[in-house]
Amino acid sequence: MFTGLVREVGRVVSFENGRLVVESSLAAAVGDSVAINGCCLTVVDGDRQTLAFDVVPETVARVKPFGARVNLEPALRAGEPLGGHYVQGHVDSVGRVRSVEGEGEGARVWVDPPADLLRYCVEKGSVAVDGVSLTIAELDDEGFAVALVPHTLSATTLGGLEADDEVNLEADVLAKYAEKLLGLRSS
Protein backbone atom coordinates (compact mmCIF):
# COMPACT_ATOMS: atom_id res chain seq x y z
CA MET A 1 0.00 0.00 0.00
CA PHE A 2 1.16 3.50 -0.85
CA THR A 3 -0.07 7.04 -0.25
CA GLY A 4 0.78 8.70 -3.56
CA LEU A 5 3.22 11.05 -1.83
CA VAL A 6 6.42 10.79 -3.86
CA ARG A 7 9.60 10.65 -1.77
CA GLU A 8 12.06 11.37 -4.56
CA VAL A 9 12.58 11.48 -8.29
CA GLY A 10 15.01 8.78 -9.39
CA ARG A 11 17.02 8.45 -12.57
CA VAL A 12 16.73 5.29 -14.65
CA VAL A 13 20.24 3.86 -15.05
CA SER A 14 19.20 0.94 -17.26
CA PHE A 15 16.31 -1.26 -18.30
CA GLU A 16 17.51 -4.41 -20.04
CA ASN A 17 16.16 -7.97 -20.15
CA GLY A 18 13.43 -7.11 -17.65
CA ARG A 19 15.83 -5.65 -15.05
CA LEU A 20 15.15 -2.00 -14.16
CA VAL A 21 17.94 -0.19 -12.29
CA VAL A 22 17.15 3.20 -10.76
CA GLU A 23 19.48 5.67 -9.09
CA SER A 24 17.94 6.34 -5.69
CA SER A 25 18.81 7.30 -2.13
CA LEU A 26 15.80 5.44 -0.65
CA ALA A 27 16.71 3.04 2.13
CA ALA A 28 15.06 -0.06 0.67
CA ALA A 29 16.06 -3.67 1.22
CA VAL A 30 15.66 -6.70 -1.01
CA GLY A 31 12.00 -7.72 -0.87
CA ASP A 32 10.68 -4.22 -0.15
CA SER A 33 7.98 -2.73 -2.36
CA VAL A 34 8.61 0.58 -4.09
CA ALA A 35 6.19 2.39 -6.41
CA ILE A 36 7.90 3.47 -9.64
CA ASN A 37 5.63 5.98 -11.42
CA GLY A 38 2.77 4.38 -9.51
CA CYS A 39 3.69 0.78 -10.36
CA CYS A 40 4.46 -1.44 -7.36
CA LEU A 41 7.73 -3.29 -7.91
CA THR A 42 9.85 -5.44 -5.59
CA VAL A 43 13.47 -4.58 -4.85
CA VAL A 44 15.70 -7.48 -5.98
CA ASP A 45 19.10 -5.83 -5.53
CA GLY A 46 20.54 -2.52 -4.50
CA ASP A 47 23.14 -0.50 -2.70
CA ARG A 48 23.22 3.03 -1.32
CA GLN A 49 23.03 4.50 -4.82
CA THR A 50 20.78 2.23 -6.88
CA LEU A 51 17.79 -0.08 -6.59
CA ALA A 52 17.07 -2.92 -9.02
CA PHE A 53 13.69 -4.44 -9.91
CA ASP A 54 12.60 -7.33 -12.13
CA VAL A 55 9.79 -6.18 -14.42
CA VAL A 56 7.67 -8.96 -15.91
CA PRO A 57 6.05 -8.75 -19.37
CA GLU A 58 2.59 -8.32 -17.77
CA THR A 59 3.79 -5.10 -16.14
CA VAL A 60 5.50 -3.82 -19.30
CA ALA A 61 2.25 -4.35 -21.22
CA ARG A 62 0.17 -2.34 -18.73
CA VAL A 63 2.31 0.70 -17.91
CA LYS A 64 3.81 3.52 -19.90
CA PRO A 65 7.47 2.99 -20.84
CA PHE A 66 9.92 3.99 -18.11
CA GLY A 67 11.43 7.37 -18.90
CA ALA A 68 14.74 8.84 -17.80
CA ARG A 69 13.20 10.15 -14.56
CA VAL A 70 10.70 8.32 -12.35
CA ASN A 71 8.66 9.06 -9.24
CA LEU A 72 9.64 6.85 -6.28
CA GLU A 73 7.67 6.03 -3.15
CA PRO A 74 8.44 3.29 -0.64
CA ALA A 75 5.51 1.27 0.69
CA LEU A 76 3.56 2.65 3.63
CA ARG A 77 4.63 1.14 6.95
CA ALA A 78 2.28 0.56 9.87
CA GLY A 79 2.02 3.66 12.03
CA GLU A 80 3.06 6.13 9.32
CA PRO A 81 0.59 8.89 8.46
CA LEU A 82 -1.47 8.28 5.33
CA GLY A 83 -1.22 11.83 3.99
CA GLY A 84 -2.37 11.18 0.40
CA HIS A 85 -4.98 8.53 -0.42
CA TYR A 86 -4.96 4.74 -0.60
CA VAL A 87 -2.85 3.78 -3.62
CA GLN A 88 -2.20 0.12 -4.36
CA GLY A 89 0.51 0.51 -6.96
CA HIS A 90 -1.64 -1.38 -9.47
CA VAL A 91 -1.71 0.76 -12.58
CA ASP A 92 -5.22 0.57 -14.07
CA SER A 93 -4.42 2.12 -17.41
CA VAL A 94 -2.32 4.58 -19.33
CA GLY A 95 -3.83 7.98 -20.09
CA ARG A 96 -2.74 10.81 -22.34
CA VAL A 97 -2.14 14.41 -21.30
CA ARG A 98 -4.52 16.66 -23.22
CA SER A 99 -3.07 19.96 -22.03
CA VAL A 100 -0.91 21.67 -19.44
CA GLU A 101 -1.72 25.27 -18.59
CA GLY A 102 -0.15 27.56 -16.03
CA GLU A 103 -2.49 28.50 -13.20
CA GLY A 104 -0.96 31.05 -10.86
CA GLU A 105 2.24 29.45 -9.52
CA GLY A 106 0.85 25.99 -10.30
CA ALA A 107 -0.62 24.25 -13.32
CA ARG A 108 -3.86 22.67 -14.48
CA VAL A 109 -3.32 19.40 -16.31
CA TRP A 110 -6.05 17.69 -18.33
CA VAL A 111 -5.72 13.92 -18.73
CA ASP A 112 -7.77 11.72 -21.03
CA PRO A 113 -8.02 8.17 -19.63
CA PRO A 114 -9.71 5.19 -21.25
CA ALA A 115 -13.50 5.19 -20.68
CA ASP A 116 -13.28 2.23 -18.31
CA LEU A 117 -11.23 4.35 -15.89
CA LEU A 118 -13.10 7.64 -16.42
CA ARG A 119 -16.22 6.09 -14.87
CA TYR A 120 -14.40 5.99 -11.50
CA CYS A 121 -13.57 9.69 -11.60
CA VAL A 122 -15.61 12.19 -9.62
CA GLU A 123 -15.00 15.86 -8.98
CA LYS A 124 -13.01 16.25 -5.74
CA GLY A 125 -12.29 12.50 -5.81
CA SER A 126 -8.83 10.93 -5.81
CA VAL A 127 -6.69 9.66 -8.66
CA ALA A 128 -3.02 8.69 -8.89
CA VAL A 129 -1.13 10.07 -11.89
CA ASP A 130 2.34 8.52 -12.31
CA GLY A 131 2.00 7.51 -8.67
CA VAL A 132 1.18 11.00 -7.39
CA SER A 133 -1.96 11.34 -5.23
CA LEU A 134 -4.11 14.07 -6.76
CA THR A 135 -7.59 15.53 -6.41
CA ILE A 136 -9.77 15.75 -9.50
CA ALA A 137 -10.59 19.43 -9.99
CA GLU A 138 -12.85 19.16 -13.02
CA LEU A 139 -14.41 16.57 -15.35
CA ASP A 140 -15.74 16.50 -18.89
CA ASP A 141 -16.89 13.70 -21.19
CA GLU A 142 -13.33 12.82 -22.23
CA GLY A 143 -11.22 13.26 -19.11
CA PHE A 144 -10.35 15.03 -15.91
CA ALA A 145 -8.27 17.97 -14.76
CA VAL A 146 -5.97 18.13 -11.76
CA ALA A 147 -4.59 21.31 -10.24
CA LEU A 148 -0.90 20.95 -9.42
CA VAL A 149 0.65 23.07 -6.67
CA PRO A 150 4.23 24.36 -7.04
CA HIS A 151 5.61 21.70 -4.67
CA THR A 152 4.18 18.87 -6.81
CA LEU A 153 5.60 20.48 -9.93
CA SER A 154 9.10 20.66 -8.43
CA ALA A 155 9.19 17.44 -6.35
CA THR A 156 7.78 15.00 -8.94
CA THR A 157 8.09 14.30 -12.65
CA LEU A 158 4.71 15.95 -13.24
CA GLY A 159 6.41 19.34 -13.60
CA GLY A 160 7.80 18.15 -16.94
CA LEU A 161 4.49 17.01 -18.44
CA GLU A 162 3.51 18.21 -21.91
CA ALA A 163 0.49 17.62 -24.14
CA ASP A 164 0.44 14.08 -25.63
CA ASP A 165 2.63 12.61 -22.86
CA GLU A 166 1.50 9.28 -21.47
CA VAL A 167 0.85 8.85 -17.75
CA ASN A 168 0.14 5.84 -15.53
CA LEU A 169 -3.26 6.05 -13.87
CA GLU A 170 -4.76 4.34 -10.85
CA ALA A 171 -8.38 5.01 -9.94
CA ASP A 172 -9.48 5.23 -6.33
CA VAL A 173 -9.74 1.62 -5.11
CA LEU A 174 -12.80 2.47 -2.99
CA ALA A 175 -14.78 3.34 -6.14
CA LYS A 176 -13.84 0.00 -7.72
CA TYR A 177 -14.95 -1.96 -4.64
CA ALA A 178 -18.22 -0.01 -4.37
CA GLU A 179 -18.98 -0.78 -8.01
CA LYS A 180 -18.22 -4.49 -7.54
CA LEU A 181 -20.28 -4.79 -4.34
CA LEU A 182 -23.25 -3.05 -5.93
CA GLY A 183 -23.02 -5.25 -9.03
CA LEU A 184 -22.79 -2.25 -11.37
CA ARG A 185 -19.88 -3.38 -13.51
CA SER A 186 -20.99 -4.15 -17.06
CA SER A 187 -18.07 -6.44 -17.92
Secondary structure as UniProt FT lines:
FT   STRAND          8..16
FT   TURN            17..18
FT   STRAND          19..23
FT   TURN            30..31
FT   STRAND          33..36
FT   TURN            37..38
FT   STRAND          39..46
FT   STRAND          50..54
FT   HELIX           57..62
FT   STRAND          69..74
FT   TURN            78..79
FT   STRAND          93..103
FT   TURN            104..105
FT   STRAND          106..112
FT   HELIX           115..118
FT   TURN            119..120
FT   TURN            123..124
FT   STRAND          126..129
FT   TURN            130..131
FT   STRAND          132..139
FT   STRAND          144..148
FT   HELIX           150..155
FT   HELIX           157..160
FT   TURN            163..164
FT   STRAND          166..171
FT   HELIX           173..182
//
